[in-house]
Amino acid sequence: MLDFSDVIFSWLSLALREDFPDIYTSDDDIVGIPPVFPAVSIVQKSTVNYQKTRDENMENHVSVMYQIDIYTNGDTTKKEQARCIRDKVSDLMLSKGFNRTMCSPTPNLANMSIYRISMRFEGVISGNGVVYSR
């Protein structure tokens, strides 16, 4: 099975730290309150073999979906900070070849003072790591 979840997580985490050195990233869903702010959860939610390029028993591509949640808190700049992170995530994922399929503020029910933006990106990744929009 082709699995690029660690590669995408590491790449995106390192790229985000260039602009946001104190950012906390997790490859698990953050339930409740992140330990540090700002925080970003980068989770591969779906991976299925891409039937169109499968031959015999070989998987040549996988169709994936990533959910990325951004968490900020603090004073009145929390929305601005979340939007800056959102823009950077979007630019990075689109530059890699993913297609953004959702981006929306999401209530953080564990603590309503936390501002949260949820995003989803989809793509097809080849065996050599090239991402294609679908």
C-alpha positions, 0 to 999 in steps of 0.5 A: 500500500502506498502511504505518503502521510508521514512525508506530507506531514513532515514537509508541511510542518517544516514549511510552516515553521519557516513562517511560524517558528513557534507553531505546534503541529500534530499528525493526530486529530486534536481533541479539545485544546491544543497544548500550544498555540498556534497549532495545526493538525495535519491528518490523512483522513482517506486513502484508497487505491486509484482504480484507473491505474491499478494493474494486476495486484499493483497499486500505482496511485492512491487517492487521498484526502487530508484534513488540516485544522488550524487553532489560535487563541489570545487577543483580537489578532487570533483570527488574523493569525489563523487566516495567515496560517490558512493562506500559507497552508493553502499555497503550499498544498496547492503548489504540491498539486492538491485541490482544496475542497473545503475551507471554513471556520469551525466552532471549537466546542471544547473551548469557544475562545479558540478560533479554528479553521478547517480545511480539506485537500484532495489529490492523487499521489503516484508511486514516486510521490507526484501529486495530481489534482483530481 
